[in-house]
Amino acid sequence: MGLTIHYDLSSKTRSAAKALRLIQAFRQRCLDLPFKEVGDIMDLSGERCSIEKYDKDDPLCWFVIQSGTYVNYVWKRKWDAKKGQSTMRAVKPGKDDHSRYGMNVPALRIIGFSAWPGEGCEESNVGLCLYPATVEVEQYGYKDMVRVGERGWHWQSFCKTQYANDPAAGGLANFLRCHLTVCAMLDAAKELGLQVEVSDEGGYWQKRDVKALGAEVGEWDKLIAGFGGALRDTFGPGIETAMDGRPDAEALEAHVPERTAEAARRFAKMIEAVVPKV
């Protein structure tokens, strides 16, 4: 939970050489931005693209997890003219299909790198991936191939900047530097010719209003503090949250808007129904 920037990067090129050149140029642009760290380019293929090959403590684990895509499908009965009988086929779901299935699809090749904005902030993993055209799915004793639908090279990821606002990490000035650096990185991607889609929970990507961004992260701080307080009221003091240890945690919780506090209490009660007190 916390203010996050979500982003999709893509290129219509089919050329692996061009995809590599794009990422090399992208990394160079990131080196010119105020990131604390910019990692080396990673070029992975085959089994190295499968998360099953990595221990959870492996530095590549989270990077490879974020490289995967997801395919949804439903099973429908179709007439097989060759067999002269109906059979179950896996197809992409329509808007009225509710009994959906899904599976994670690892990339065939990953070209990317990790850039760390600063203290308290998540790493912003970026890159381009090539995926198979189809994958095999199996349910009810039936097997079928489902189209993945990702043409060209793609990357979908996110960077949580919320906790860069912790006073111990540098407070608001640090948060603004981290958040604006990630947005500048995505601006650079557009300038290099990548297709970029962004959902910025702080609103900065759309508005380019630094003052509004600062106010928004402050509201998120109160929201998180309010949820933490509601959970402790319900489950006891054993509950730990990301706000623990902040010198302003109590003040934030004391200034939670009543509407937010009520929502937090309802959420805590929902959890209480299925989770025992600690």
C-alpha positions as a Markdown table, in Angstrom:
| # | Residue | x | y | z |
|---|---|---|---|---|
| 1 | Met | 0.0 | 0.0 | 0.0 |
| 2 | Gly | 1.4 | 3.4 | -0.9 |
| 3 | Leu | 1.6 | 6.0 | -3.7 |
| 4 | Thr | 2.9 | 4.2 | -6.8 |
| 5 | Ile | 3.7 | 5.0 | -10.5 |
| 6 | His | 2.6 | 2.2 | -12.9 |
| 7 | Tyr | 4.1 | 2.2 | -16.4 |
| 8 | Asp | 4.0 | 0.2 | -19.6 |
| 9 | Leu | 6.7 | 0.5 | -22.2 |
| 10 | Ser | 6.6 | -1.0 | -25.7 |
| 11 | Ser | 8.1 | -1.0 | -29.1 |
| 12 | Lys | 6.7 | -2.3 | -32.3 |
| 13 | Thr | 10.1 | -3.4 | -33.6 |
| 14 | Arg | 10.6 | -7.1 | -34.2 |
| 15 | Ser | 14.4 | -6.7 | -34.2 |
| 16 | Ala | 16.2 | -7.8 | -31.1 |
| 17 | Ala | 19.2 | -5.7 | -32.1 |
| 18 | Lys | 17.1 | -2.6 | -32.2 |
| 19 | Ala | 15.4 | -3.4 | -28.9 |
| 20 | Leu | 18.9 | -3.7 | -27.4 |
| 21 | Arg | 20.0 | -0.4 | -28.9 |
| 22 | Leu | 16.9 | 1.3 | -27.4 |
| 23 | Ile | 17.6 | -0.1 | -23.9 |
| 24 | Gln | 21.2 | 1.0 | -24.2 |
| 25 | Ala | 20.2 | 4.5 | -25.1 |
| 26 | Phe | 17.5 | 4.5 | -22.4 |
| 27 | Arg | 20.1 | 3.4 | -19.7 |
| 28 | Gln | 22.4 | 6.2 | -20.8 |
| 29 | Arg | 19.6 | 8.8 | -20.4 |
| 30 | Cys | 19.0 | 7.4 | -16.9 |
| 31 | Leu | 22.7 | 7.8 | -16.0 |
| 32 | Asp | 22.1 | 11.5 | -16.7 |
| 33 | Leu | 19.2 | 11.7 | -14.2 |
| 34 | Pro | 19.6 | 11.9 | -10.4 |
| 35 | Phe | 19.2 | 8.2 | -9.7 |
| 36 | Lys | 21.2 | 6.9 | -6.7 |
| 37 | Glu | 22.1 | 3.8 | -8.7 |
| 38 | Val | 21.6 | 2.6 | -12.3 |
| 39 | Gly | 22.4 | -1.1 | -12.8 |
| 40 | Asp | 24.0 | -2.8 | -15.8 |
| 41 | Ile | 21.9 | -4.1 | -18.7 |
| 42 | Met | 20.7 | -7.6 | -18.3 |
| 43 | Asp | 20.0 | -9.7 | -21.4 |
| 44 | Leu | 18.3 | -12.9 | -20.5 |
| 45 | Ser | 16.8 | -15.7 | -22.6 |
| 46 | Gly | 15.5 | -19.3 | -22.4 |
| 47 | Glu | 15.3 | -20.7 | -18.8 |
| 48 | Arg | 16.8 | -17.5 | -17.4 |
| 49 | Cys | 13.5 | -15.8 | -18.1 |
| 50 | Ser | 11.6 | -18.3 | -15.8 |
| 51 | Ile | 11.0 | -17.3 | -12.2 |
| 52 | Glu | 11.2 | -21.0 | -11.3 |
| 53 | Lys | 14.9 | -20.8 | -11.8 |
| 54 | Tyr | 15.5 | -18.2 | -9.1 |
| 55 | Asp | 15.5 | -18.3 | -5.3 |
| 56 | Lys | 13.5 | -15.6 | -3.7 |
| 57 | Asp | 16.7 | -14.0 | -2.3 |
| 58 | Asp | 18.3 | -13.9 | -5.8 |
| 59 | Pro | 18.9 | -10.2 | -6.9 |
| 60 | Leu | 17.3 | -11.1 | -10.2 |
| 61 | Cys | 14.1 | -12.6 | -8.7 |
| 62 | Trp | 12.0 | -9.5 | -8.6 |
| 63 | Phe | 13.3 | -8.3 | -12.0 |
| 64 | Val | 12.3 | -11.5 | -13.7 |
| 65 | Ile | 8.9 | -11.6 | -11.9 |
| 66 | Gln | 8.1 | -8.2 | -13.3 |
| 67 | Ser | 9.1 | -9.3 | -16.8 |
| 68 | Gly | 6.3 | -11.7 | -17.1 |
| 69 | Thr | 2.9 | -11.0 | -18.8 |
| 70 | Tyr | -0.5 | -12.5 | -18.1 |
| 71 | Val | -3.1 | -14.2 | -20.3 |
| 72 | Asn | -6.8 | -14.6 | -19.5 |
| 73 | Tyr | -9.0 | -17.2 | -21.2 |
| 74 | Val | -12.3 | -19.0 | -20.8 |
| 75 | Trp | -13.4 | -22.5 | -21.9 |
| 76 | Lys | -16.2 | -22.7 | -24.5 |
| 77 | Arg | -17.7 | -25.6 | -26.4 |
| 78 | Lys | -16.9 | -25.4 | -30.1 |
| 79 | Trp | -17.8 | -27.7 | -33.1 |
| 80 | Asp | -14.8 | -29.6 | -34.4 |
| 81 | Ala | -15.5 | -30.2 | -38.1 |
| 82 | Lys | -12.6 | -32.6 | -38.6 |
| 83 | Lys | -13.7 | -34.8 | -35.7 |
| 84 | Gly | -17.4 | -34.3 | -36.4 |
| 85 | Gln | -18.0 | -33.5 | -32.7 |
| 86 | Ser | -18.0 | -30.7 | -30.3 |
| 87 | Thr | -15.0 | -30.0 | -28.0 |
| 88 | Met | -13.9 | -27.5 | -25.4 |
| 89 | Arg | -11.7 | -24.7 | -26.7 |
| 90 | Ala | -9.8 | -22.0 | -24.8 |
| 91 | Val | -10.6 | -18.5 | -26.1 |
| 92 | Lys | -10.0 | -14.9 | -25.0 |
| 93 | Pro | -12.9 | -13.8 | -22.7 |
| 94 | Gly | -15.6 | -11.5 | -23.7 |
| 95 | Lys | -17.0 | -8.7 | -21.5 |
| 96 | Asp | -19.8 | -11.0 | -20.3 |
| 97 | Asp | -17.6 | -13.9 | -19.5 |
| 98 | His | -17.1 | -14.2 | -15.7 |
| 99 | Ser | -15.6 | -17.7 | -15.1 |
| 100 | Arg | -12.1 | -16.7 | -16.3 |
| 101 | Tyr | -8.8 | -18.5 | -16.0 |
| 102 | Gly | -5.4 | -17.1 | -16.2 |
| 103 | Met | -1.7 | -17.9 | -16.3 |
| 104 | Asn | 1.6 | -16.1 | -16.1 |
| 105 | Val | 3.6 | -16.2 | -19.3 |
| 106 | Pro | 7.4 | -15.8 | -19.0 |
| 107 | Ala | 9.2 | -13.9 | -21.7 |
| 108 | Leu | 11.3 | -15.5 | -24.4 |
| 109 | Arg | 13.9 | -12.8 | -24.0 |
| 110 | Ile | 14.4 | -9.9 | -21.5 |
| 111 | Ile | 16.6 | -6.9 | -22.1 |
| 112 | Gly | 16.5 | -4.4 | -19.3 |
| 113 | Phe | 18.0 | -2.8 | -16.2 |
| 114 | Ser | 17.2 | -1.6 | -12.7 |
| 115 | Ala | 17.4 | 2.1 | -11.6 |
| 116 | Trp | 17.1 | 3.0 | -7.9 |
| 117 | Pro | 15.8 | 6.6 | -7.3 |
| 118 | Gly | 16.8 | 6.8 | -3.6 |
| 119 | Glu | 16.2 | 6.0 | 0.0 |
| 120 | Gly | 12.8 | 4.6 | 0.9 |
| 121 | Cys | 11.9 | 4.2 | -2.8 |
| 122 | Glu | 11.5 | 1.0 | -4.7 |
| 123 | Glu | 13.7 | 0.2 | -7.6 |
| 124 | Ser | 12.3 | 1.1 | -11.0 |
| 125 | Asn | 12.9 | -1.9 | -13.2 |
| 126 | Val | 12.6 | -1.1 | -16.9 |
| 127 | Gly | 13.2 | -3.0 | -20.1 |
| 128 | Leu | 11.7 | -4.7 | -23.1 |
| 129 | Cys | 10.5 | -8.3 | -23.4 |
| 130 | Leu | 9.6 | -10.6 | -26.3 |
| 131 | Tyr | 6.8 | -13.1 | -25.6 |
| 132 | Pro | 5.6 | -16.3 | -27.3 |
| 133 | Ala | 2.7 | -15.9 | -29.8 |
| 134 | Thr | 0.7 | -18.7 | -28.0 |
| 135 | Val | 0.8 | -20.8 | -24.9 |
| 136 | Glu | -0.7 | -24.2 | -24.0 |
| 137 | Val | -3.4 | -24.3 | -21.3 |
| 138 | Glu | -5.0 | -27.3 | -19.8 |
| 139 | Gln | -8.2 | -27.8 | -17.7 |
| 140 | Tyr | -10.9 | -30.5 | -17.4 |
| 141 | Gly | -8.7 | -32.9 | -19.3 |
| 142 | Tyr | -8.7 | -30.6 | -22.4 |
| 143 | Lys | -5.6 | -28.9 | -23.9 |
| 144 | Asp | -5.6 | -25.9 | -26.2 |
| 145 | Met | -3.4 | -23.1 | -27.3 |
| 146 | Val | -4.2 | -19.5 | -26.3 |
| 147 | Arg | -2.9 | -16.4 | -28.1 |
| 148 | Val | -0.8 | -14.2 | -25.8 |
| 149 | Gly | -1.5 | -11.1 | -27.9 |
| 150 | Glu | 1.7 | -9.2 | -27.1 |
| 151 | Arg | 3.2 | -8.2 | -30.4 |
| 152 | Gly | 6.6 | -6.6 | -30.5 |
| 153 | Trp | 8.6 | -5.8 | -27.3 |
| 154 | His | 6.9 | -4.9 | -24.0 |
| 155 | Trp | 7.5 | -4.1 | -20.4 |
| 156 | Gln | 5.0 | -3.5 | -17.6 |
| 157 | Ser | 6.0 | -2.6 | -14.1 |
| 158 | Phe | 5.6 | -0.1 | -11.2 |
| 159 | Cys | 7.7 | 1.9 | -8.7 |
| 160 | Lys | 6.3 | 2.7 | -5.2 |
| 161 | Thr | 7.7 | 6.1 | -4.2 |
| 162 | Gln | 5.6 | 6.6 | -1.1 |
| 163 | Tyr | 8.1 | 5.6 | 1.5 |
| 164 | Ala | 10.7 | 8.0 | 0.2 |
| 165 | Asn | 8.7 | 10.5 | 2.1 |
| 166 | Asp | 9.8 | 9.0 | 5.5 |
| 167 | Pro | 11.6 | 11.7 | 7.5 |
| 168 | Ala | 14.4 | 9.1 | 8.1 |
| 169 | Ala | 14.9 | 8.8 | 4.3 |
| 170 | Gly | 14.9 | 12.5 | 3.7 |
| 171 | Gly | 11.3 | 13.5 | 3.9 |
| 172 | Leu | 9.4 | 15.5 | 1.3 |
| 173 | Ala | 12.4 | 16.7 | -0.5 |
| 174 | Asn | 13.6 | 13.2 | -1.0 |
| 175 | Phe | 10.2 | 11.9 | -2.1 |
| 176 | Leu | 9.8 | 14.7 | -4.7 |
| 177 | Arg | 13.3 | 14.0 | -6.1 |
| 178 | Cys | 12.5 | 10.2 | -6.4 |
| 179 | His | 9.1 | 10.6 | -7.8 |
| 180 | Leu | 10.1 | 13.3 | -10.3 |
| 181 | Thr | 13.2 | 11.3 | -11.3 |
| 182 | Val | 11.0 | 8.3 | -12.3 |
| 183 | Cys | 8.7 | 10.6 | -14.3 |
| 184 | Ala | 11.7 | 12.1 | -16.0 |
| 185 | Met | 12.9 | 8.5 | -16.9 |
| 186 | Leu | 9.5 | 7.8 | -18.5 |
| 187 | Asp | 9.7 | 11.1 | -20.4 |
| 188 | Ala | 13.1 | 10.0 | -21.7 |
| 189 | Ala | 11.6 | 6.7 | -22.9 |
| 190 | Lys | 9.0 | 8.7 | -24.9 |
| 191 | Glu | 11.7 | 10.9 | -26.4 |
| 192 | Leu | 13.6 | 7.8 | -27.5 |
| 193 | Gly | 10.5 | 6.5 | -29.4 |
| 194 | Leu | 9.1 | 4.0 | -27.0 |
| 195 | Gln | 5.4 | 3.9 | -26.5 |
| 196 | Val | 4.7 | 4.8 | -22.9 |
| 197 | Glu | 1.5 | 4.5 | -20.8 |
| 198 | Val | 1.6 | 5.8 | -17.2 |
| 199 | Ser | -0.8 | 5.7 | -14.3 |
| 200 | Asp | 0.6 | 8.0 | -11.6 |
| 201 | Glu | -1.3 | 7.7 | -8.3 |
| 202 | Gly | 0.3 | 11.0 | -7.3 |
| 203 | Gly | -1.2 | 12.8 | -10.3 |
| 204 | Tyr | 2.1 | 14.4 | -11.3 |
| 205 | Trp | 2.5 | 12.7 | -14.7 |
| 206 | Gln | -0.8 | 14.2 | -15.8 |
| 207 | Lys | -0.7 | 17.6 | -14.0 |
| 208 | Arg | 3.0 | 18.4 | -13.6 |
| 209 | Asp | 2.2 | 20.1 | -10.4 |
| 210 | Val | 4.9 | 19.6 | -7.7 |
| 211 | Lys | 2.9 | 21.4 | -5.0 |
| 212 | Ala | -0.2 | 19.1 | -5.6 |
| 213 | Leu | 2.1 | 16.0 | -5.6 |
| 214 | Gly | 3.5 | 17.0 | -2.2 |
| 215 | Ala | 0.0 | 17.5 | -0.8 |
| 216 | Glu | -1.1 | 14.1 | -2.3 |
| 217 | Val | 1.7 | 12.1 | -0.6 |
| 218 | Gly | 0.8 | 13.8 | 2.7 |
| 219 | Glu | -2.8 | 12.5 | 2.3 |
| 220 | Trp | -1.4 | 9.0 | 1.5 |
| 221 | Asp | 0.7 | 9.2 | 4.7 |
| 222 | Lys | -2.5 | 9.9 | 6.8 |
| 223 | Leu | -4.3 | 7.1 | 5.0 |
| 224 | Ile | -1.7 | 4.5 | 5.7 |
| 225 | Ala | -1.3 | 5.7 | 9.3 |
| 226 | Gly | -5.1 | 5.5 | 9.7 |
| 227 | Phe | -5.3 | 1.9 | 8.4 |
| 228 | Gly | -2.4 | 0.9 | 10.7 |
| 229 | Gly | -4.2 | 2.4 | 13.7 |
| 230 | Ala | -7.5 | 0.7 | 12.8 |
| 231 | Leu | -5.7 | -2.7 | 12.4 |
| 232 | Arg | -4.0 | -2.3 | 15.8 |
| 233 | Asp | -7.3 | -1.4 | 17.4 |
| 234 | Thr | -8.9 | -4.5 | 16.0 |
| 235 | Phe | -6.0 | -7.1 | 16.2 |
| 236 | Gly | -3.8 | -5.7 | 19.0 |
| 237 | Pro | -0.4 | -4.0 | 19.2 |
| 238 | Gly | 1.4 | -6.9 | 17.4 |
| 239 | Ile | 0.5 | -5.4 | 14.0 |
| 240 | Glu | 3.4 | -3.7 | 12.3 |
| 241 | Thr | 3.1 | -1.2 | 9.4 |
| 242 | Ala | 5.5 | 0.7 | 7.2 |
| 243 | Met | 4.8 | 3.8 | 9.4 |
| 244 | Asp | 6.3 | 2.2 | 12.5 |
| 245 | Gly | 9.4 | 4.1 | 13.6 |
| 246 | Arg | 8.5 | 7.4 | 11.9 |
| 247 | Pro | 8.7 | 10.3 | 14.3 |
| 248 | Asp | 5.5 | 11.8 | 13.0 |
| 249 | Ala | 3.5 | 8.5 | 13.0 |
| 250 | Glu | 1.2 | 9.5 | 15.9 |
| 251 | Ala | 0.6 | 13.0 | 14.5 |
| 252 | Leu | -0.4 | 11.5 | 11.2 |
| 253 | Glu | -2.8 | 9.1 | 12.7 |
| 254 | Ala | -4.3 | 11.9 | 14.9 |
| 255 | His | -5.1 | 13.9 | 11.7 |
| 256 | Val | -6.7 | 11.2 | 9.7 |
| 257 | Pro | -9.9 | 12.5 | 8.1 |
| 258 | Glu | -13.0 | 10.8 | 9.6 |
| 259 | Arg | -14.1 | 9.4 | 6.3 |
| 260 | Thr | -10.7 | 7.7 | 5.9 |
| 261 | Ala | -10.7 | 6.5 | 9.5 |
| 262 | Glu | -14.2 | 4.9 | 9.0 |
| 263 | Ala | -13.1 | 3.2 | 5.8 |
| 264 | Ala | -10.1 | 1.8 | 7.7 |
| 265 | Arg | -12.3 | 0.5 | 10.5 |
| 266 | Arg | -14.5 | -1.2 | 8.0 |
| 267 | Phe | -11.5 | -2.8 | 6.3 |
| 268 | Ala | -10.2 | -4.0 | 9.6 |
| 269 | Lys | -13.5 | -5.6 | 10.4 |
| 270 | Met | -13.5 | -7.4 | 7.1 |
| 271 | Ile | -10.1 | -8.9 | 7.8 |
| 272 | Glu | -11.2 | -9.8 | 11.4 |
| 273 | Ala | -13.8 | -12.1 | 9.9 |
| 274 | Val | -11.2 | -14.3 | 8.4 |
| 275 | Val | -8.0 | -13.7 | 10.4 |
| 276 | Pro | -7.6 | -14.4 | 14.2 |
| 277 | Lys | -6.3 | -11.7 | 16.5 |
| 278 | Val | -2.6 | -11.6 | 17.3 |
